[in-house]
Amino acid sequence: MNELQIKNFEKDLFSSLIKLKLNKNKNVYITSNLTKISRFRFSKEKKLNLFYECIKKSIGKNYSIFVPSATLNLCNTSIPFDLEHTPSDKMGPFAEYIRLKKSIRSLHPFWSISGLGKNAKILKKVSKHAYGYGSPWSKMLELDFLQLNIGMHPSKAVTLVHHVETLMGVPYRYNKTFKHKIKIKNKIYEDNFFQSVFFKEANSKKKIKLNEHFFNELKKRKKLNYTKHSSGLEMWSFKMRDFFNVATEFFVKDIYTYLEFEPDLKNISEY
């Protein structure tokens, strides 16, 4: 691509982000899959920087940009979680770009969030549970974050649903304790962390269509924003509070709304 084409790409991206109401929100949590634009011939670093600058510009002053920096690959291993240096796992290049940009990262060996901007400091003081009160999800809800999904439908990338499950106390999950090594600067120590996991005995099966029913309801209520960039890259945005409220309503009506069928809970052992 020549410079003019890149400028047009950037102009269309900024316009798309405005359509997704980023200019009306100061706090944004972003999940992304940029495979769609891999065919465009300008460097990966330039693409990531272009997205970052466009997002900052669309939000304006006092922005906060958060991304997932999860490391579920460390679960049940003896590999220490290095708060500063452990790379995120399968969270995409844009998330890793933000993590490496002098971000603040929440302390959890398996499910951390990294952030830049005005409210990133909230990630310094979070609970030791991946979800629930005091977790990054709880704090993002308190600050009325917008979630932006780039290149993937939000039904396939909405970890917030596990925060809802945790608060609802779904009977097919339990809070498991993980003892894991943590490295901060040059010090290594071991501590307990917690995460909501499935009971193996329950034979729980996630919905084949995952979270689509939640987003169908959000769309029906006109609370799901959508646009398509000139490159073909699709993007969605929604208020995390709106998703939380809709999902909670579904769980109240049917505690197994996240599952394909009601699980067998008879053989679950006590914890």
N, C-alpha and C positions, 0 to 999 in steps of 0.2 A: 504493500500500500504506500502511496506517496503521501506527502505531508497534508495535502488538501483533503484526501480521503480520510486520513486520521482525524483531521479537524472536524469533518462532517460526522464521523463516528462519535466523536466526543460531544458534538452539539446535539446529536440525536439521543445520546445517553443522558445528558443533562435534562433534556426535555422529558424523557421517559421517567426519570426520577421525580420530577415535579408532578407528573401525572399520578405518581404513587404517593404523593403528599409528604415527601421528605422535607419540603420547605415549611411544613406546618408542625414538624416534630423535631425536637432537639436531641432525643435519645433514640438510637436505632441499633437493633441487634440483627446481624446479617449472616445468612447462610447462603452458600453459592456453589454452583457447578458451571464453570466457564468453558466446558467442552465445546459448546456451540460456536464459540468464536476462535477455536484453535486453528481454523483454516485461514484466518486473517494473518497476513504476513508482516507483522511487526512484533518486536520482541515481547516475551512474556512479562518481563519487568516493566516495560512501557505500558502494557495493557493493565497490569495491576496498579501501577501508579496513576494511570488515567482514571480507573474506577475510583480509587481513593480520593483523588482530587475532585472529581465530579460529585461524589457523595458529600464531601466536606462543603463544597460550594453550594450544593442544593440545600443542606441543612442550615448553613450560616454560622454565625458566631456562637460560642458556648456549646458546641456539638459534643456528643458522646457517641462513639462507635464501638460496639461490642461484637465479638465473634466467638464461635466455639473453638476451644483448643483442647478438646478431649483426648485422652490417652488410654482408651479402654484396652489397648494391647498390653498394658502393664498389669492388668488384673490377674491375680493368681500367679504372679512372677516374683522373683527376688530383685528385679531391676529397680533401683531407686528412682523416684520421681524428682527430677531436678527442676525446680520452679522456673529457673531462668533459661535452661538449655534444652530440656526435653521437648522435642518437636511434637506438634499435634499429630494425631493419627487419623487419616482418611477424612479430614475436615476441609480439604480443598486448598488450593494455592492462595486464594485471597485471605482466608483465615490465618494462614501461616505468615503471610505478608504483614498482616496487622500485628500478630504476636511478636514478630521480630522488630517491630517499629517502636521500641522503647515503651511497650504497653505494660499495663499492670495486669497480672494474672492471678486469678483466685486459687487458693490452695486446696486442691483435692487431687489425689493421684490418678483418678480415672475420668472425672468430669469437671474440667476447669473451663472458665470463661476468661478471655483476654479483652482488655478495653483501652481505648485512647480517649482523651478529652476530659471535659469538666467533671463528669461523674465517675470516671474510672477508679477513683480512690475508694469507692464503696466495695470494690473487689478485694480490698486488703483485709476486711473484717467480715468473714462469712462463716457459716456453721461448718461442721465437719461432715454434714450429710450432703449428698449430691443434689437432693431436692428438699422440699419442705421449707418451713419458716426459717429465715436467716440465710437461706441459700441465695446464690446469684439470681435464680428465677424469681424468688420472693422480692428481692430488691429491685429487679427490673419492672415487676408489676407495680410496685410502690411508686416508681418514677414514671409510670405510664409509657413504657417503651413501645416503639413501633417495631414489628419484625418485618424485615425485607428478605424475600427469597428470590435469588437470581439464578435462573437456569434450571430450577427444579420446583415442581409443584409443592406448596407448603404441606400438603398431606403426607409427603414423604420426608419431611424435615421439620418436625415440630416437637422437639424434646420437651417443650413445656407441658405436653400431655402427661409426662411421667411425674411432673410436679403436682398436677391435678390428681393423678392416681394416688400419690403419696398422701396428700391432704385428705382425700376421700376415704383413705384406709381400705382400699380394695382388698378382698379376702384371698386373692390368688397371688399376692406378693407379700414379702416380708422385708424388714430392714436388716440387712446383713452387715456384720462387722468385718472389716478388712484391716489387718495390721500390715502397714506398708512403710518402707523406708523413704524418707524425704531428704532431699539435699537442698539447702539454701546457702548460697555463697560456698564456703568450704566446709560447712558443718553438715553431717549426716546424723539423723536421728530416726527413731521408729515411733509411729503413733497409730491410733485407731481412727478409721474413717468409715463412713456408713453409706450404703446405697440400697435402694429398693430393687429387689430382684424377684423373679418368679419362683414359686415353689415348684421343684422338679416333679413332685408326685401329682400335681394338679393337672398335668397335660394341657396347659393353657395354650391356645392358639390365637395369635393376633388376627384381627380382621384381614381378609384378603385385600380389601380396599382400604386398609389402614384407617386413616383419619378423615376420609372423604366426606363422611356424613356430617362431621363438625363443620367442614368448610362449605358444604352445600348450604348449611343453615346460615353461616356467616354471609355467604353470597346472597341468599334470600333476604337477609336483613340489610343488604347493601353496605356491609362492613368489610368486604374483601375487595381490594383494589387490584387491577390487572392492566398490564400494558405489554406491548411487544416492540422491541427495538428493531430498527431497520435491518439489522444483521440477522434477525430471526430469533434472537435471544428473548425468552419470555421472563417476565418479572411480576411478582405479586407483593403486596404489603397488607398488613392488618395490625390493629392494636392488640397487643398481647392480652390486655384486660378483656377485650371483646372475645377473644378465643377462650380465655379462662372462664368467663361467664357462660358462654355457650356450652363448653365441654362439661362444666359443673352441672348444668341443667340436665344434660344427657346422662351423666353418672347418677344423679339423684333419681331419675326415672328408671334407669337400668344400670346397676353397678357393674355389669359385664359388658357395657356398651363398647369397650375397646377390643373385645374378644369375638371370635367367629361363633363360638357357642359357649354355654355355661360349663365351666371346668368341673372336674371331679375332685371335690375337696375332702372326701371321706378318709383318704389315707394320708393326709397331711400330718406330719409329726409335729409335736409341740416345740417351740423355740423359746 
